[in-house]
Each structure stands twice: as C-alpha cells, then as structure tokens.
Amino acid sequence: MSGPGASAVRPAEFRQAMGRWATGVSVVTAHDGSSDAGLTVNALLSVALEPPTVLVSLQRDVDTLPVLRRAGAFGVSFLAADQQELSERFARAVPAEEKFRGVRLHRGAGGTPFLDGALGGLDCRLVTAEPLYDHVLVVGEVVRLDPGREGAPLLFYRGRYGEADGPDRLRLPPRAP
Ligand SMILES: Cc1cc2nc3c(=O)[nH]c(=O)nc-3n(C[C@H](O)[C@H](O)[C@H](O)COP(=O)(O)O)c2cc1C
C-alpha cells in the first residue's frame, strides 16, 4: 500500500470536489459521565446492516473525540431543515458547554445527548476508533434508534446549506401513500 503524500490533488481542490457530493447534516454527540461534547458532521456512512453499523470520520484534533473514546458510545442526530443554527453552533471552535447552552435535548440509556427536533438519531456503541492520516475513523454499532419527527432534512452542498423542500430547491419525489 502506498503512503500519503503522492497525490497531485491539493486539499483545497479535494474539498471543493467533494462539495459536489450533496449530504445531509448530523450532530455527533457523546457523554462521558460528567461532560457532554458534540460536533457537526457530514462524513457519515452506513457500513453494515447486520449488525447495524455506521462510520463517522472525525478530524484528529476535535474536542469531541476524547469524550467519545471515554464514553465508549456516541449518538448521531439527523438535522432538520429548520436546524441550521444548530449545525453552525456545533461547528464552532468553542467549548462544549457553550455549544450545549440552551439547547433542548433528551438522553439515551448511557446518557448520550440527542437534539430535540431532529429527524431521528442513532444511539451507538463504539466499536473502534482507527486513526487514518489526519482523521480518525469512528465505527459504531447502532444499539437503539432515537425516534425523530417528520420534516425536511438540512442539506449541505458546495459549502452551503439547502433544503429538500420548496419549488426552487432540490425536489423530492412525492411520498408513497
Ligand atoms: C456542514 C459541516 C460538516 C462537517 N463535517 C465534519 C466531519 O464530518 N468531521 C469532522 O471532523 N468535522 C466536521 N465539521 C467540522 C466540525 O464540526 C468542527 O471542526 C467542530 O468545531 C469540531 O468541534 P469539537 O472540536 O468541539 O469537537 C463539519 C462542519 C460543518 C459546518
């Protein structure tokens, strides 16, 4: 396997190219028994159905990572279109207490926080957190589904937020009866 450093593609170019890949937006959270932590994440992937498994790719130096490791668990809240403010808040480089101040939430069995008003969530047991280059690949087994509400998802595309509703935005096929 070849190591890093050989690519002719620069990080800024890569980021711009990946911006063409439209995603939803989630907030990944953890609780280590004394404190909460969380960050906005769009590098989220469903990797297996049996057992139900997800992967999130986190920058090595994010403050949420040590809390998540200590907790041995994490949560994922899928943001709704009207939760852009929460996405911006959890993407800020500020202490976790500031991120969570005034945020309405509920907790999973192990105390993992989930954001009220999200479209749903995943309560995960940490399976492994594997460093890879400048990121850590965090893999979790989904042990509980956090019920959410019906609504339009918050989308992220080319560095901007969007909604999947409305005539001049992305259109979704009508829901089956
Ligand atoms: C739309 C969006 C998606 C993001 N996706 C990720 C991601 O997948 N992984 C990551 O490590 N950071 C991601 N970030 C950046 C983090 O949310 C940001 O660095 C955050 O401040 C880290 O918080 P922490 O240090 O308190 O854990 C994203 C930011 C935005 C706005």
The ligand as an SDF file (V2000), in Angstrom:
LIG
                    3D

 31 33  0  0  0  0  0  0  0  0999 V2000
  -21.6150   21.0360    7.3830 C   0  0  0  0  0  0  0  0  0  0  0  0
  -20.4030   20.6630    8.2180 C   0  0  0  0  0  0  0  0  0  0  0  0
  -19.9340   19.3560    8.2090 C   0  0  0  0  0  0  0  0  0  0  0  0
  -18.8270   18.9740    8.9860 C   0  0  0  0  0  0  0  0  0  0  0  0
  -18.4190   17.6690    8.9490 N   0  0  0  0  0  0  0  0  0  0  0  0
  -17.3660   17.2840    9.7090 C   0  0  0  0  0  0  0  0  0  0  0  0
  -16.9600   15.9250    9.7100 C   0  0  0  0  0  0  0  0  0  0  0  0
  -17.5440   15.0650    9.0300 O   0  0  0  0  0  0  0  0  0  0  0  0
  -15.9030   15.5670   10.5040 N   0  0  0  0  0  0  0  0  0  0  0  0
  -15.2370   16.4890   11.2780 C   0  0  0  0  0  0  0  0  0  0  0  0
  -14.3050   16.1140   11.9730 O   0  0  0  0  0  0  0  0  0  0  0  0
  -15.6120   17.8000   11.2910 N   0  0  0  0  0  0  0  0  0  0  0  0
  -16.6710   18.2120   10.5410 C   0  0  0  0  0  0  0  0  0  0  0  0
  -17.0540   19.5160   10.5520 N   0  0  0  0  0  0  0  0  0  0  0  0
  -16.3030   20.4830   11.3730 C   0  0  0  0  0  0  0  0  0  0  0  0
  -16.5890   20.3480   12.8770 C   0  0  0  0  0  0  0  0  0  0  0  0
  -17.9930   20.4270   13.1440 O   0  0  0  0  0  0  0  0  0  0  0  0
  -15.8500   21.4690   13.6610 C   0  0  0  0  0  0  0  0  0  0  0  0
  -14.4690   21.3260   13.4510 O   0  0  0  0  0  0  0  0  0  0  0  0
  -16.1480   21.4830   15.1560 C   0  0  0  0  0  0  0  0  0  0  0  0
  -15.8300   22.7700   15.6750 O   0  0  0  0  0  0  0  0  0  0  0  0
  -15.3930   20.4720   15.9850 C   0  0  0  0  0  0  0  0  0  0  0  0
  -15.8950   20.5550   17.3050 O   0  0  0  0  0  0  0  0  0  0  0  0
  -15.1380   19.9830   18.5910 P   0  0  0  0  0  0  0  0  0  0  0  0
  -13.6780   20.3470   18.4890 O   0  0  0  0  0  0  0  0  0  0  0  0
  -15.8180   20.6650   19.7660 O   0  0  0  0  0  0  0  0  0  0  0  0
  -15.3490   18.5020   18.6530 O   0  0  0  0  0  0  0  0  0  0  0  0
  -18.1640   19.9350    9.7850 C   0  0  0  0  0  0  0  0  0  0  0  0
  -18.6250   21.2600    9.7920 C   0  0  0  0  0  0  0  0  0  0  0  0
  -19.7320   21.6260    9.0220 C   0  0  0  0  0  0  0  0  0  0  0  0
  -20.2210   23.0530    9.0500 C   0  0  0  0  0  0  0  0  0  0  0  0
  1  2  1  0
  2  3  1  0
  2 30  2  0
  3  4  2  0
  4  5  1  0
  4 28  1  0
  5  6  2  0
  6  7  1  0
  6 13  1  0
  7  8  2  0
  7  9  1  0
  9 10  1  0
 10 11  2  0
 10 12  1  0
 12 13  2  0
 13 14  1  0
 14 15  1  0
 14 28  1  0
 15 16  1  0
 16 17  1  0
 16 18  1  0
 18 19  1  0
 18 20  1  0
 20 21  1  0
 20 22  1  0
 22 23  1  0
 23 24  1  0
 24 25  2  0
 24 26  1  0
 24 27  1  0
 28 29  2  0
 29 30  1  0
 30 31  1  0
M  END
$$$$
